[in-house]
Amino acid sequence: MMVRRPEHANWVLGIDGGGTNTVALLADAATGAVLGRGSGGPSNIQAIGVDPALRALDDAIDNAFLSANVPRGRVAAVCLGLAGIDRQEGLDVIHAWAARVGLAREVRVANDATLLLAAGTAHGWGLAVIAGTGSIAFVKTPAGELGRCGGWGHLLGDEGSAYRIAVRGLQSACRAFDGIDLPTVLVHRFVETMKLNEAPDLIPAVYRGSWDRAAIAGLAPLVLEAAKQGDPVATRIVTEEATELARTAAGAVKTNGLPTDNLPVALAGGVLTNNAEYRFLLLRALAECGVSPGTVEVVTDPALGAVVLARQTVTTESSNIR
């Protein structure tokens, strides 16, 4: 049964939902001005299941209306940029839920690439590189065709990601402790940060403790900071991972026929948004791979791209009516 809600015909919703959290922005359809912002838990239906993901979406939307101090209602359009919605069954789940809760007159589901490029490029096309816990490169041609490289997950890929950087740092620390690799400050820093007594305690901490994939990825700043300070082992890791991420990005560009000169680039994910040195290494390596960046935008709030796309949906629908 569809929930009956008050109509907010002049407003739109932009939603960015992933494996860590969900952000919803309530905005004016005409100007794009943000009226309210709400957050919720993770909403990747593949990672946590359908019901928890939908609850997280509802929580974020409820909180956006609450922060705007207005009752939740049906808006003119919503754009949902959601991780884990790669197949038709996922789209069916989202559209059925949106109809049931009376979310919006027009519902658009977009992928990460479309959100980032809407937020980070002038015309909504180009290259989007994400390096957070995992990594992936998306492209969109001027004609609107989408492509991607990477995104294979932490066992098969995720080059240049926080997890990959942290794991390589841990491996090198173990090798250094054994006297096989070069000495590195990472040995002491991992032991201290993970509250261990000595390096061999890494074994139970990683294999039997609470250091899961997300927690290990959270150790990447230790490697990045050590590289910034000139530690040779950390420097090697960070440089090589930035190069591998650049190769992935260049592959997406060339495979999908985008221009390789003066290409608009949007960067997102904590590894890239929080570390200027790593961004420099990536962009330099990208140029060495034959792709010359034009405008480069760091996107810290992809939900703003969802607002842009929701507003475009309203404009398109209005044009169709006329």
C-alpha positions, 0 to 999 in steps of 0.5 A, spaced: 500 500 500 502 506 498 503 511 503 499 518 502 504 524 504 503 531 503 506 534 496 512 538 495 512 540 488 517 545 488 522 540 491 527 534 489 531 529 493 538 527 492 541 521 495 548 518 495 547 511 498 553 506 499 557 501 503 558 506 509 553 511 510 547 514 506 546 522 505 540 525 503 539 532 501 532 536 500 533 541 495 529 547 491 528 544 484 528 551 481 535 553 484 538 547 487 539 550 494 539 545 499 534 546 504 535 540 509 541 534 510 540 527 513 544 521 514 543 514 515 546 507 515 549 503 509 544 502 504 548 497 499 543 492 498 548 487 496 552 488 502 547 488 508 540 486 505 534 489 502 530 491 508 536 494 512 538 498 506 531 500 505 531 502 512 537 506 512 534 510 506 528 512 509 532 514 515 536 519 511 530 522 508 526 522 514 532 526 517 533 531 511 526 533 512 527 534 519 533 538 518 529 542 514 523 543 519 518 540 514 513 534 514 516 529 510 512 529 503 512 527 496 517 531 492 517 532 484 523 528 483 528 524 486 535 521 484 538 515 488 545 514 487 546 507 490 552 502 490 550 495 489 544 496 484 547 493 478 542 488 476 534 489 474 532 486 480 535 491 484 532 497 480 525 493 481 526 493 489 528 500 489 522 503 484 517 498 488 519 501 495 519 508 492 512 507 490 510 504 496 513 510 501 510 515 496 517 518 495 517 522 489 513 523 482 519 522 478 524 517 480 531 516 477 536 511 479 543 513 477 550 509 478 556 512 482 559 515 475 553 519 473 553 522 480 560 524 481 560 527 474 554 531 475 557 534 481 564 534 479 564 536 471 561 542 467 557 538 462 556 531 466 561 527 462 569 525 463 573 521 468 571 519 475 576 516 479 574 513 486 579 511 491 576 509 498 576 503 501 575 500 494 577 503 488 574 504 481 574 508 475 568 510 471 567 514 464 561 517 461 562 520 453 559 526 451 554 522 448 552 519 454 555 512 454 558 509 460 564 505 461 568 502 467 574 499 469 576 496 476 571 495 481 573 487 482 573 488 490 579 487 495 581 480 493 581 481 485 583 488 484 582 495 488 588 497 486 590 504 489 585 503 494 585 504 502 585 497 503 590 495 498 595 501 501 594 498 508 595 491 506 601 492 502 603 496 508 602 491 513 605 486 509 612 490 508 612 491 516 612 484 517 617 483 512 621 488 515 620 485 522 623 479 519 629 482 516 627 481 509 625 488 506 628 495 508 627 497 515 620 502 515 617 506 521 611 502 519 612 496 524 612 501 530 606 505 527 602 499 526 603 496 533 602 502 536 596 504 532 593 497 533 594 497 540 599 491 540 605 489 544 609 487 538 609 486 531 608 478 531 601 480 535 599 482 528 597 475 526 592 474 531 589 481 530 588 480 523 586 473 523 582 472 529 581 479 531 576 485 530 581 488 524 576 486 518 576 489 511 574 496 513 578 497 519 584 495 515 583 500 510 582 505 516 590 504 517 592 507 510 593 514 512 599 511 516 602 509 510 600 515 506 603 519 512 609 515 512 610 516 505 609 524 506 615 523 511 620 520 506 619 513 509 622 509 503 618 503 504 611 507 504 613 511 498 614 505 494 607 502 496 604 509 495 607 511 488 606 504 486 598 504 488 597 511 485 600 508 478 596 502 478 590 506 479 592 511 474 593 505 469 586 503 471 583 510 470 587 510 463 584 503 461 577 506 462 578 512 458 581 508 452 577 502 452 571 507 451 573 512 446 574 518 450 578 524 448 585 523 452 587 530 452 584 536 456 579 530 459 574 533 465 576 529 471 572 528 478 576 525 484 572 522 490 573 517 496 577 518 502 584 516 499 583 522 494 579 527 497 584 527 504 591 527 501 593 532 496 600 528 495 596 522 493 592 526 488 598 529 485 601 522 484 595 519 481 594 525 476 602 525 474 601 517 473 595 518 469 599 523 464 604 518 463 599 513 461 597 518 456 591 521 459 592 529 460 587 531 465 583 538 464 579 540 469 580 536 476 574 537 481 575 533 488 568 531 490 567 531 497 559 530 497 556 526 491 549 527 493 550 534 490 550 530 484 544 527 485 541 533 486 543 536 479 540 530 476 534 530 480 533 537 478 534 535 470 529 530 471 524 535 473 526 540 467 525 534 462 518 532 465 516 539 465 518 540 457 515 533 456 508 536 459 509 542 455 
